[in-house]
Amino acid sequence: MSDKDFVEKAALKGLSRQTDDKPKPSRKQALPEKGSAEAEIHRQAAKAADMRFSEPDLPQKGGAEAAVHKLAAEGSKAEEGAGLGFLAFVLLIPLAVLGVLYTYSGGQQGNIKTADKGASTKPIPAKSATKPATVASAKPGDKITSPTKPAKVPTKTAVAPPKVAAKTALTPAKTTTAAAAKTASKTDKAHWNYKNTNWASLDPSFKTCGTGHSQSPINIIPSNPLPGPGFAFNYVPTTGKVLNNGHSIQVDLGKPAKTTDNQVLVNGKAYDLKQFHFHTPSEHTFNGRRAPMEAHLVHKNAQGQVAVVAVMIFAGGQNKLIDQMPIPPKKGDYSTSGGPNINPALLLPRNRRAFTFTGSLTTPPCTQNIGWIVLQTPLMITPGTLAKFQKTMGQNARPVQPTNGRGLYVSQ
């Protein structure tokens, strides 16, 4: 077949495609084989027509032959494209399957995350406290979160405070700081007694006991005394407490019914009776002689001035107050009167003539400017009562102090 006959046949075949509705024959039968010389001629013809140039051996653009060549080339390209499309379709199938699986797995993970997020906002039920056993059985490599750790921390915190409290409670009993030891040592020194009456050396606050020039007690020598101030007593029964304070047997008196009761008036100035106590032997002496026992009745006025009335006591008679007093045997022991049955007037002899002078307290801190009234007439008690006082108190009398030129007066 000549080229002219081939072109005419191809043209007729292209026209039949546009007008014929019947099934079309296979392209493999109507077109030259791919790669053949005829197919290459058709391809070159179509290319020349598209690029608007002509060669002597190619058909002119716009001619019937050029149209036939173009149709033949497009048919070849369509066939080639159809083969590539089928191959792409085959390759896309597994990719589509993988995409569906990935989308499904991603959705499941999203659901899981959403469920976890929702669960975290809900309170954990009480049964979750038993779930640490499940975590303990996790396989190696599993990610274990730390919900169980906070559960352990509150347990330790709850147990810790009692331990700290117990330790703190025991610490003060076992530990003594240097300051506390110094204070304790100072307190021990300040705890004075009658075995060492150099009280000024025990504590700075006791210095007056060693430096004071008007100290008590004194030795009374009744020779040519000067007239002293007048005084009067107004004692009535009252309540009270008998106490062993470690230095003496002391009776603290209750508040009287009237403000003018239980007072001593010195030149008309009132001093209220606060307490009385006892010493064995006596602290004051007469011409160097001591009595077996001495009572001190301590008074104080509104200005804080102190006046002490002293009474010497001997064995050989009875005293309704002293002989009936309970005597607490140990330091800190005490006994209450149970009513207004303590009458300090029973501590005064009928003869109330007295020696008066200015002195001091006979116990630390040995405060001076104390007015003393030492009655000349003693009291009498039973020997048994005297023995009880002596046994309980021991010797609790301060040594006699120098008078240093002080005046001695007689008053009544």
ZIWO-V295375 format. One record per pair of residues at least 4 apart in sequence whose ideal C-beta (glycine too) atoms are under 7 Angstrom apart, sorted by the first residue. I is the first residue (numbers start at 1). J is the second residue. D is the distance in Angstrom with one decimal. If there is no record, write none. Layout:
I,J,D + I,J,D
//
This chain:
1,5,4.8 + 1,6,5.5 + 3,7,6.3 + 4,8,6.5 + 5,9,6.3 + 6,10,6.4 + 7,11,6.3 + 7,65,5.3 + 7,68,5.5 + 8,12,6.5 + 9,13,6.4 + 10,14,6.5 + 10,68,4.5 + 10,72,5.7 + 11,15,6.6 + 11,64,6.0 + 11,68,4.4 + 12,16,6.4 + 13,30,5.5 + 14,68,6.2 + 14,71,4.3 + 15,19,6.5 + 16,20,4.8 + 17,24,6.4 + 25,29,5.3 + 25,30,5.7 + 27,31,5.3 + 27,75,5.7 + 27,79,5.5 + 31,72,6.1 + 31,75,5.2 + 31,76,6.2 + 32,36,5.0 + 32,38,3.7 + 32,39,4.4 + 32,42,6.9 + 33,39,6.6 + 34,39,5.8 + 34,76,6.4 + 35,39,6.5 + 37,41,6.5 + 38,42,6.7 + 39,43,6.4 + 39,76,6.0 + 40,44,6.3 + 41,45,6.4 + 42,46,6.5 + 42,69,4.9 + 42,72,3.9 + 42,73,5.1 + 43,47,6.4 + 43,73,4.9 + 43,76,6.9 + 44,48,6.3 + 44,58,6.7 + 45,49,6.5 + 45,58,5.6 + 45,59,5.9 + 45,66,6.2 + 45,69,3.0 + 46,50,6.5 + 46,69,5.2 + 46,70,4.3 + 46,73,3.5 + 47,51,6.1 + 48,53,6.1 + 48,54,6.3 + 48,55,6.4 + 48,58,4.9 + 49,61,4.6 + 49,66,4.5 + 49,69,6.9 + 49,70,5.6 + 52,61,6.3 + 54,58,6.0 + 54,60,5.5 + 54,61,6.6 + 59,63,5.2 + 59,65,3.5 + 59,66,4.4 + 59,69,6.4 + 60,66,6.3 + 61,66,5.4 + 62,66,6.5 + 64,68,6.5 + 65,69,6.5 + 66,70,6.3 + 67,71,6.5 + 68,72,6.4 + 69,73,6.4 + 70,74,6.3 + 71,75,6.3 + 72,76,6.7 + 73,77,6.4 + 74,78,6.1 + 75,79,6.5 + 76,80,6.5 + 77,81,6.1 + 78,82,6.3 + 79,83,6.9 + 80,84,6.7 + 81,85,6.1 + 82,86,6.6 + 83,87,6.7 + 84,88,6.3 + 85,89,6.3 + 86,90,6.6 + 87,91,6.5 + 88,92,6.1 + 92,96,5.9 + 93,97,6.7 + 94,98,6.3 + 95,99,6.4 + 96,100,6.6 + 97,101,6.5 + 98,102,6.2 + 99,103,6.2 + 100,104,6.3 + 101,105,6.3 + 102,106,6.1 + 103,107,6.4 + 104,108,6.6 + 105,109,6.5 + 106,110,6.3 + 107,111,6.4 + 108,112,6.5 + 109,113,6.3 + 110,114,6.2 + 111,115,6.2 + 112,116,6.3 + 113,117,6.2 + 114,118,6.3 + 115,119,6.2 + 116,120,6.4 + 124,128,4.4 + 131,135,6.8 + 132,136,6.3 + 132,148,4.7 + 133,137,7.0 + 135,144,5.8 + 135,148,6.0 + 138,142,4.4 + 138,144,5.6 + 148,152,6.8 + 149,153,6.6 + 150,154,7.0 + 152,156,6.6 + 153,157,6.2 + 154,158,6.0 + 155,159,6.6 + 156,160,6.1 + 159,163,6.9 + 160,164,6.2 + 161,165,6.0 + 162,166,6.1 + 163,167,6.3 + 164,168,6.1 + 165,169,6.2 + 166,170,6.5 + 167,171,6.4 + 170,174,6.1 + 171,175,5.3 + 176,180,4.9 + 176,181,5.2 + 177,181,6.9 + 178,182,6.3 + 179,183,6.3 + 180,184,6.1 + 181,185,6.3 + 182,186,6.3 + 183,187,6.2 + 184,188,6.4 + 185,189,6.6 + 186,190,6.1 + 187,191,6.5 + 189,202,4.8 + 189,203,6.0 + 190,202,5.9 + 190,203,4.4 + 192,199,5.2 + 192,202,5.7 + 192,364,5.2 + 194,395,6.0 + 194,396,5.2 + 197,398,5.8 + 197,399,5.9 + 199,206,4.5 + 199,209,4.2 + 199,364,4.8 + 199,366,7.0 + 200,206,5.2 + 200,207,5.2 + 200,209,4.6 + 200,210,3.0 + 200,211,7.0 + 202,206,5.7 + 205,365,5.4 + 206,364,4.6 + 206,365,5.3 + 206,366,6.8 + 207,211,5.6 + 208,212,4.4 + 208,365,5.9 + 208,366,4.7 + 208,367,6.8 + 208,368,6.5 + 209,364,6.0 + 209,365,6.9 + 209,366,3.9 + 212,360,5.8 + 212,366,5.9 + 212,368,5.1 + 213,404,4.8 + 214,358,5.6 + 214,359,5.8 + 214,360,6.0 + 214,368,4.9 + 214,404,6.9 + 214,406,6.2 + 215,359,6.6 + 215,360,4.8 + 215,366,6.2 + 215,401,3.7 + 216,359,3.4 + 216,360,4.9 + 216,362,5.2 + 216,370,6.9 + 216,372,6.3 + 216,401,6.3 + 217,283,3.9 + 217,284,4.3 + 217,362,5.7 + 217,398,6.4 + 217,400,5.7 + 217,401,6.6 + 218,284,6.6 + 218,359,6.7 + 218,400,6.1 + 218,401,6.0 + 218,403,5.3 + 219,285,4.7 + 219,288,5.9 + 219,400,5.0 + 220,284,6.1 + 220,285,6.9 + 220,286,5.3 + 220,355,5.4 + 220,374,6.5 + 220,408,6.7 + 221,287,6.1 + 222,355,6.9 + 225,355,6.6 + 225,408,5.0 + 225,409,5.8 + 225,410,4.2 + 226,407,6.0 + 226,409,5.1 + 227,409,6.5 + 227,410,6.6 + 228,356,4.1 + 228,409,2.9 + 228,410,5.7 + 228,411,3.6 + 229,266,5.6 + 229,267,4.6 + 229,356,6.5 + 229,411,5.7 + 230,267,6.1 + 230,411,6.2 + 231,264,5.9 + 231,265,6.3 + 231,266,4.8 + 231,373,6.2 + 231,411,6.0 + 232,265,4.7 + 233,264,5.5 + 233,348,6.2 + 234,260,6.4 + 234,261,6.4 + 234,263,5.0 + 235,262,5.6 + 235,343,6.9 + 235,344,4.4 + 235,345,3.9 + 236,256,6.5 + 236,261,4.6 + 236,262,6.2 + 237,340,4.7 + 237,341,6.1 + 237,342,6.4 + 237,343,4.3 + 238,253,5.4 + 238,254,5.3 + 238,256,5.4 + 238,262,6.2 + 238,340,5.2 + 238,342,5.7 + 239,254,3.6 + 239,337,5.2 + 239,339,6.4 + 239,340,5.3 + 239,342,6.8 + 240,251,5.2 + 240,252,6.0 + 240,253,4.7 + 240,254,5.7 + 240,337,4.9 + 240,342,4.4 + 241,252,5.0 + 241,334,5.4 + 241,336,5.1 + 242,249,6.8 + 242,251,5.3 + 242,325,6.2 + 242,326,5.6 + 242,328,6.3 + 242,334,6.1 + 242,335,4.7 + 243,250,5.2 + 243,252,6.5 + 243,328,6.6 + 243,334,4.2 + 244,249,6.0 + 244,328,3.9 + 244,330,6.1 + 244,331,5.4 + 244,332,6.7 + 244,333,4.9 + 244,334,7.0 + 245,250,5.5 + 245,331,6.9 + 246,331,3.9 + 247,363,6.8 + 247,396,6.0 + 248,277,4.3 + 248,278,5.9 + 248,279,6.6 + 248,393,6.0 + 248,396,5.8 + 249,277,6.4 + 249,278,5.3 + 249,327,6.0 + 249,389,6.7 + 249,392,6.5 + 249,393,6.2 + 250,275,5.7 + 250,277,4.0 + 251,275,6.1 + 251,276,5.4 + 251,342,6.6 + 252,275,4.9 + 253,262,6.6 + 253,273,6.1 + 253,274,6.6 + 253,275,6.1 + 253,342,6.8 + 256,261,3.6 + 256,262,4.9 + 257,261,6.3 + 262,272,6.5 + 262,273,4.2 + 262,344,6.4 + 263,270,4.8 + 263,271,6.3 + 263,272,5.6 + 263,273,6.6 + 264,271,5.1 + 264,299,5.4 + 264,307,6.3 + 264,309,6.4 + 265,269,6.6 + 265,270,5.6 + 266,271,6.5 + 266,307,6.0 + 266,371,6.6 + 269,301,6.3 + 270,301,6.3 + 271,299,3.5 + 271,300,6.2 + 271,301,4.7 + 271,307,4.5 + 272,299,6.0 + 272,300,6.1 + 273,297,6.1 + 273,299,5.3 + 273,344,6.0 + 274,298,5.4 + 274,299,6.7 + 274,300,5.8 + 275,298,5.5 + 276,295,5.9 + 276,296,6.3 + 276,297,4.4 + 276,298,6.7 + 276,344,6.6 + 276,347,6.7 + 277,296,5.7 + 278,293,6.1 + 278,294,7.0 + 278,295,5.5 + 278,389,6.0 + 278,393,6.8 + 279,283,5.3 + 279,293,7.0 + 279,294,4.8 + 279,396,5.4 + 279,397,4.9 + 280,292,6.6 + 280,293,5.0 + 280,389,5.6 + 280,390,4.8 + 280,393,5.5 + 280,395,6.6 + 280,396,6.5 + 281,290,4.5 + 281,291,6.6 + 281,292,5.6 + 281,293,6.7 + 281,397,5.5 + 282,290,4.8 + 282,291,3.9 + 282,293,6.5 + 282,294,3.7 + 282,312,5.6 + 282,397,6.6 + 283,294,5.7 + 283,362,5.4 + 283,397,4.6 + 283,398,5.7 + 284,294,6.7 + 284,310,6.0 + 284,374,5.6 + 285,289,5.8 + 285,290,5.2 + 285,400,5.9 + 291,312,3.8 + 291,313,6.2 + 291,314,5.9 + 291,378,6.1 + 292,313,6.6 + 292,314,5.9 + 292,315,6.2 + 292,386,5.8 + 293,313,3.9 + 293,386,6.1 + 293,389,6.1 + 294,310,6.0 + 294,311,6.9 + 294,312,5.9 + 294,313,6.4 + 295,311,4.6 + 295,313,6.2 + 295,347,5.7 + 296,308,5.4 + 296,310,5.6 + 297,308,6.8 + 297,309,4.3 + 297,344,6.6 + 297,347,6.5 + 298,306,6.8 + 298,308,5.5 + 299,306,6.8 + 299,307,4.6 + 300,304,6.5 + 300,305,7.0 + 300,306,5.4 + 301,305,5.0 + 306,370,5.0 + 307,371,4.3 + 307,373,6.7 + 308,370,6.1 + 308,372,5.6 + 309,373,4.7 + 309,375,6.9 + 310,372,6.6 + 310,374,4.4 + 310,375,6.8 + 311,347,5.9 + 311,375,5.1 + 311,378,6.9 + 311,379,5.7 + 312,378,3.9 + 313,378,6.1 + 313,379,4.9 + 313,381,5.9 + 314,378,5.2 + 314,380,5.8 + 315,381,6.1 + 315,382,6.8 + 315,383,4.4 + 315,386,4.5 + 316,380,5.2 + 317,380,2.6 + 317,381,6.7 + 318,323,5.5 + 318,380,6.9 + 318,381,6.8 + 318,382,5.9 + 319,323,5.3 + 319,346,6.5 + 319,379,5.6 + 319,380,6.6 + 319,381,4.8 + 320,324,6.4 + 320,346,5.5 + 321,325,6.6 + 321,343,6.3 + 321,346,3.8 + 321,347,6.3 + 322,381,5.0 + 322,385,6.1 + 323,381,5.7 + 323,382,5.5 + 323,385,4.9 + 326,335,4.4 + 327,388,5.2 + 327,389,6.6 + 327,392,5.4 + 328,333,3.4 + 328,334,5.7 + 328,335,6.1 + 329,333,6.2 + 329,392,6.1 + 337,341,5.4 + 337,342,5.2 + 347,379,6.9 + 348,352,6.3 + 349,375,6.1 + 349,377,4.0 + 349,378,6.9 + 349,379,6.0 + 351,377,4.2 + 352,375,6.2 + 352,412,6.2 + 353,376,5.0 + 353,377,7.0 + 353,410,7.0 + 353,412,4.5 + 354,373,4.8 + 354,374,5.8 + 354,375,4.8 + 354,376,6.2 + 354,411,5.4 + 354,412,6.8 + 355,374,4.8 + 355,376,6.7 + 355,408,5.9 + 355,409,6.9 + 355,410,6.0 + 356,372,6.4 + 356,373,5.4 + 356,409,4.5 + 356,411,4.8 + 357,372,5.4 + 357,406,5.7 + 357,407,6.6 + 357,408,5.3 + 357,409,6.4 + 358,369,6.5 + 358,371,6.4 + 358,406,6.4 + 359,370,5.4 + 359,372,4.9 + 360,366,5.1 + 360,367,6.0 + 360,368,4.5 + 360,370,5.5 + 361,366,5.6 + 361,367,4.9 + 361,370,6.0 + 362,398,4.7 + 381,385,4.6 + 381,386,5.7 + 383,387,6.2 + 384,388,6.6 + 385,389,6.6 + 386,390,6.3 + 387,391,6.2 + 388,392,6.2 + 389,393,5.8
//
